[in-house]
Structures are given as structure tokens and as C-alpha cells.
Amino acid sequence: MRELEGQTALVTGAAQGLGLATAGELARRGARVVLADLQAEAAAEHARRLAAEGLTAEACVLDVTDSAAVGEALSSLERLDILVNSAGVGQRVLPVSELPDKEWDRVLAATLTGTFYCCRAAAAVMERQESGAIVNFASINGQNPAALVAAYNVAKAGVISLTRTLAQELAAYGVRVNAVAPGPVYTEFNRRNMAQRSASLGISEEEMVERVRKAIPLGRWGEPEEIARTVAFLCGPESAWMTGEVVRVSGGMEGVSAAPPKRPRD
């Protein structure tokens, strides 16, 4: 499967988790992939590993919360056929009544504003080319919010709205913009979340992981490669008549809506 041969793809948040899996999948389908991340050493090491497989990959340091840096990084590429916005951060598990300004700002900056900066810079390039594909990482939380992570929910809902807005604006240029909404995948991101969730409920992390598993209709957590294959599909020719879509990849899970119990207060 080399349907992306000759195309240049930039993947943000590519040093780990879903971003890394996506970068590998795009490279194996023939794309020249730029692994963009703040974790310079990790991104460079993963790029070297992909190159050792005979694939075309390189790394660049990118802080998606820095508007000028994003614009410089994307405009420096000779061309940009694919942008995948995977960069983002999770939120500390807290009720809205205890959510600090700093935590709200941190999550929105990396997860929503960073996606906006990258989309804006890519849109300028792709409009001139009159071609391209953008895939943004949303979440089932952006469609069905879970309690105790309001900033993350809002950021992912914003990503969905941005995706649909940009899809309309770029359609005349032949540029497609879609999003994936992953369900539970046991990456480092979700390991931290499960640890906090289990502590808030007074149960073990293993019990929390099992609760989530039982809530998934297909009966298991997802794998990073399963999300990556959907992203690659949205980047390739087989999805040529798709734009403005949010593709849920969640084993059938639509969201976690359980309300937390009352908690002790001072």
C-alpha cells in the first residue's frame, strides 16, 4: 500500500502515542513524514527508526502553542500535502468548581489553539497548492463530554467545530479537512488519566481500566495502530469525497456520561 507515495506529511505530537503510530502508518504508505514534537530527542530517534526500515522520515522541534514557530515550520516545507494535528495535552481530573485558570489555559492552548495555529498555517500553503488533506485529532469527549475534564472536553469540541468550519472554507481549493474521534486507547496519555480517575473514585487503577473495558461494546481497549489506519484512510485517495467529517473510532463506545458522587467539602 503506497498510495501516499511522493506526498509530504507533517504530524504534530509525533514523538509518542497516537501521533507516533500515525507517522509510522503514513510513512509505510509512501509519504515523506516530518515528526514534529517538543520532545526533540524522542522524535529524532523515532525518525531514525523509520528511516532504518527504508522509509522517509525526519524530525523537527515544534511547539504548537507558539504561533510564529508554527508558521515558520510549515512555510519552510517545499510543499505540504498532509497535516495531522495530534499534539495536545490531557487535563488533571478536577470538577469545574476547582479547575484553576492555569490548568484551563494550559489545556486549551496546546489542544485547541495549537491545532488552530497549525491549521491556519497549513491552509495558507494548501490554498496556494489547491490540494491537500488535514486530519485533526478530536475525541469522543468532544461529542459526549465526560465529567471532571471540562477543559479537555471543550478543547476537543472546539477541534470538531474548527474542522467543520475549515472544511467549508477550503473546499473550493480541493483541500479536505476531517477529524478522528478516538475512544479509549491505552497510551501513556490514558495511563495518567486512569490513575487520576481511579484515585478520585477510591479504586485501583486496574479496576478503573476494567470498568472502561466493560463499557466498550467490542469489549476491549483500542490499539494506536487502529486509530492510525483511520487517519491514513482520511489522508488518502479512498476518502476523496469526504470532508468535514468526524470519524469515531471507539469500539462502539460513544462516551462516558456517569455523574460523579458528592465529594467531601471543607
C-alpha positions as CSV (number, residue, x, y, z in Angstrom):
1,M,0.0,0.0,0.0
2,R,2.0,3.0,-1.3
3,E,-0.9,5.3,-2.1
4,L,0.8,8.3,-0.5
5,E,4.0,8.0,-2.5
6,G,5.6,11.3,-3.2
7,Q,3.5,13.2,-0.6
8,T,4.8,15.2,2.3
9,A,3.1,14.8,5.7
10,L,3.7,16.7,8.9
11,V,2.4,15.0,12.1
12,T,2.4,17.0,15.3
13,G,2.7,15.3,18.7
14,A,4.6,12.6,16.8
15,A,7.1,11.5,19.5
16,Q,4.7,9.2,21.2
17,G,1.2,7.6,21.3
18,L,-1.3,8.1,18.5
19,G,0.9,10.7,16.8
20,L,3.8,8.3,16.6
21,A,1.6,5.4,15.3
22,T,0.2,7.8,12.7
23,A,3.6,8.9,11.5
24,G,4.7,5.3,11.0
25,E,1.5,4.4,9.2
26,L,1.8,7.3,6.7
27,A,5.5,6.6,6.1
28,R,4.7,2.9,5.4
29,R,2.2,4.1,2.8
30,G,4.9,6.0,1.0
31,A,4.7,9.5,2.4
32,R,7.8,11.6,3.4
33,V,6.9,12.2,7.1
34,V,8.0,15.0,9.4
35,L,7.7,14.1,13.0
36,A,7.0,17.4,14.8
37,D,7.2,17.5,18.6
38,L,8.6,19.4,21.6
39,Q,10.4,16.2,22.6
40,A,13.3,16.6,20.2
41,E,15.4,13.6,21.1
42,A,12.4,11.2,21.1
43,A,11.1,12.5,17.7
44,A,14.6,12.2,16.2
45,E,15.1,8.7,17.5
46,H,11.7,7.6,16.1
47,A,12.5,9.2,12.7
48,R,15.8,7.3,12.7
49,R,14.0,4.0,13.3
50,L,11.6,4.7,10.5
51,A,14.5,5.5,8.2
52,A,16.2,2.3,9.2
53,E,13.1,0.5,7.8
54,G,13.8,2.1,4.4
55,L,11.1,4.8,5.0
56,T,11.4,8.6,4.5
57,A,11.2,10.3,7.9
58,E,12.7,13.3,9.6
59,A,12.1,15.2,12.8
60,C,11.6,18.8,13.8
61,V,11.2,20.5,17.1
62,L,7.8,22.3,17.2
63,D,5.9,24.0,20.0
64,V,2.3,24.2,18.6
65,T,1.5,26.9,21.2
66,D,4.0,29.2,19.5
67,S,2.2,30.9,16.6
68,A,5.4,32.2,14.9
69,A,7.2,28.9,15.2
70,V,4.3,27.0,13.7
71,G,4.1,29.5,10.7
72,E,7.9,29.2,10.1
73,A,7.9,25.4,10.3
74,L,5.1,24.9,7.9
75,S,6.1,27.6,5.4
76,S,9.7,26.2,5.3
77,L,8.5,23.0,3.7
78,E,8.7,22.8,-0.1
79,R,5.2,21.5,-0.1
80,L,2.7,20.2,2.3
81,D,0.2,17.5,1.2
82,I,-0.9,16.2,4.6
83,L,-1.2,17.8,8.1
84,V,-2.2,15.6,11.0
85,N,-2.8,17.5,14.3
86,S,-2.2,15.0,17.1
87,A,-0.5,17.3,19.6
88,G,-2.4,18.0,22.7
89,V,-2.4,17.5,26.5
90,G,-4.7,15.9,28.9
91,Q,-6.3,17.7,31.9
92,R,-5.9,17.0,35.6
93,V,-9.1,15.3,36.8
94,L,-11.0,18.0,38.6
95,P,-14.5,19.4,38.9
96,V,-15.2,22.7,37.2
97,S,-15.6,24.4,40.6
98,E,-12.0,23.6,41.4
99,L,-10.4,24.0,38.0
100,P,-7.7,26.6,38.1
101,D,-7.3,29.3,35.4
102,K,-3.7,28.0,34.7
103,E,-4.9,24.4,34.0
104,W,-7.8,25.6,31.8
105,D,-5.4,27.8,29.8
106,R,-2.7,25.1,29.5
107,V,-5.2,22.5,28.0
108,L,-6.9,25.0,25.6
109,A,-3.5,26.4,24.4
110,A,-2.0,23.0,23.5
111,T,-5.1,21.1,22.4
112,L,-7.3,23.7,20.6
113,T,-5.2,26.8,20.0
114,G,-2.2,24.8,18.8
115,T,-4.5,22.9,16.4
116,F,-5.8,26.3,15.1
117,Y,-2.3,27.6,14.6
118,C,-1.3,24.6,12.6
119,C,-4.5,24.5,10.5
120,R,-4.1,28.2,9.7
121,A,-0.5,27.8,8.5
122,A,-1.4,24.7,6.5
123,A,-4.4,26.4,5.0
124,A,-2.3,29.2,3.6
125,V,0.1,26.6,2.0
126,M,-2.6,24.3,0.7
127,E,-4.7,27.1,-0.8
128,R,-1.8,28.0,-3.0
129,Q,-1.3,24.4,-4.0
130,E,-5.0,23.8,-4.4
131,S,-4.6,20.4,-2.9
132,G,-4.1,18.8,0.5
133,A,-5.6,16.9,3.4
134,I,-5.8,17.9,7.1
135,V,-6.8,15.5,9.8
136,N,-7.4,16.7,13.3
137,F,-7.5,14.6,16.4
138,A,-10.7,15.1,18.3
139,S,-12.1,12.7,20.9
140,I,-15.4,11.1,21.9
141,N,-15.2,13.6,24.7
142,G,-15.7,16.3,22.2
143,Q,-19.0,14.8,21.2
144,N,-20.1,13.4,24.6
145,P,-18.4,15.1,27.4
146,A,-17.1,13.2,30.5
147,A,-17.3,14.7,34.0
148,L,-14.2,16.1,35.6
149,V,-12.3,17.1,32.5
150,A,-14.2,20.2,31.3
151,A,-11.2,21.9,29.7
152,Y,-10.3,18.8,27.6
153,N,-14.0,18.3,26.6
154,V,-14.2,21.9,25.4
155,A,-10.9,21.8,23.6
156,K,-11.9,18.7,21.6
157,A,-15.4,20.1,20.9
158,G,-13.6,23.2,19.6
159,V,-11.4,21.0,17.3
160,I,-14.6,19.5,15.9
161,S,-16.1,22.9,15.1
162,L,-12.8,24.1,13.7
163,T,-12.6,21.1,11.4
164,R,-16.1,21.6,10.0
165,T,-15.5,25.3,9.5
166,L,-12.3,24.8,7.7
167,A,-13.7,22.1,5.6
168,Q,-16.2,24.6,4.1
169,E,-13.6,27.3,3.7
170,L,-11.1,25.1,1.9
171,A,-13.4,23.0,-0.3
172,A,-13.1,25.4,-3.2
173,Y,-9.4,24.8,-3.2
174,G,-9.7,21.0,-3.3
175,V,-8.4,20.7,0.3
176,R,-10.2,18.2,2.6
177,V,-10.4,18.6,6.4
178,N,-11.6,15.8,8.6
179,A,-11.3,14.6,12.2
180,V,-11.0,11.4,14.0
181,A,-12.6,10.9,17.4
182,P,-10.8,8.1,19.2
183,G,-12.2,6.2,22.1
184,P,-10.1,4.6,24.9
185,V,-6.6,3.6,23.7
186,Y,-4.1,2.6,26.4
187,T,-1.3,5.1,25.6
188,E,0.7,7.0,28.2
189,F,-1.9,9.7,27.9
190,N,-4.7,7.4,29.1
191,R,-2.5,5.7,31.7
192,R,-2.2,9.0,33.5
193,N,-5.9,9.7,33.2
194,M,-6.8,6.2,34.6
195,A,-4.5,6.8,37.5
196,Q,-6.2,10.0,38.4
197,R,-9.7,8.7,37.8
198,S,-9.1,5.6,40.0
199,A,-7.8,7.9,42.8
200,S,-10.9,10.1,42.6
201,L,-13.1,7.0,42.9
202,G,-11.1,5.3,45.6
203,I,-10.5,2.2,43.5
204,S,-7.4,0.6,42.0
205,E,-6.1,1.6,38.5
206,E,-6.7,-2.0,37.3
207,E,-10.3,-1.8,38.4
208,M,-10.7,1.5,36.5
209,V,-9.2,0.1,33.4
210,E,-11.6,-2.9,33.6
211,R,-14.6,-0.6,34.1
212,V,-13.7,1.2,30.9
213,R,-13.2,-2.1,29.0
214,K,-16.6,-3.3,30.1
215,A,-18.2,-0.1,28.8
216,I,-16.8,-0.7,25.3
217,P,-19.3,-2.7,23.1
218,L,-16.4,-4.5,21.4
219,G,-15.1,-5.5,24.8
220,R,-11.5,-4.2,24.6
221,W,-9.4,-1.1,24.6
222,G,-8.2,0.2,21.2
223,E,-4.7,0.0,19.8
224,P,-2.8,3.0,18.4
225,E,-2.4,1.4,15.0
226,E,-6.2,1.1,14.7
227,I,-6.5,4.9,15.0
228,A,-3.5,5.4,12.7
229,R,-5.1,3.4,9.9
230,T,-8.2,5.5,10.0
231,V,-6.1,8.7,9.8
232,A,-4.2,7.3,6.8
233,F,-7.5,6.5,5.1
234,L,-8.7,10.1,5.6
235,C,-5.4,11.3,4.1
236,G,-5.6,9.1,1.0
237,P,-7.4,8.8,-2.3
238,E,-10.1,6.4,-1.0
239,S,-11.6,9.2,1.1
240,A,-11.5,11.7,-1.8
241,W,-15.2,12.6,-1.4
242,M,-15.1,13.1,2.4
243,T,-14.6,16.5,4.1
244,G,-16.0,18.0,7.3
245,E,-16.5,14.5,8.8
246,V,-15.7,13.3,12.3
247,V,-15.0,9.6,12.3
248,R,-15.5,7.9,15.6
249,V,-13.1,5.0,16.2
250,S,-14.0,3.7,19.6
251,G,-15.1,0.1,19.6
252,G,-18.7,1.3,19.7
253,M,-18.3,3.5,22.8
254,E,-20.0,6.9,22.4
255,G,-18.8,8.4,25.6
256,V,-18.7,8.2,29.4
257,S,-21.6,10.0,31.0
258,A,-21.6,8.8,34.6
259,A,-22.0,11.6,37.1
260,P,-19.6,11.6,40.0
261,P,-20.9,11.3,43.5
262,K,-20.9,14.1,46.1
263,R,-17.4,14.7,47.5
264,P,-16.4,15.9,50.9
265,R,-16.0,19.7,51.2
266,D,-14.3,21.9,53.7
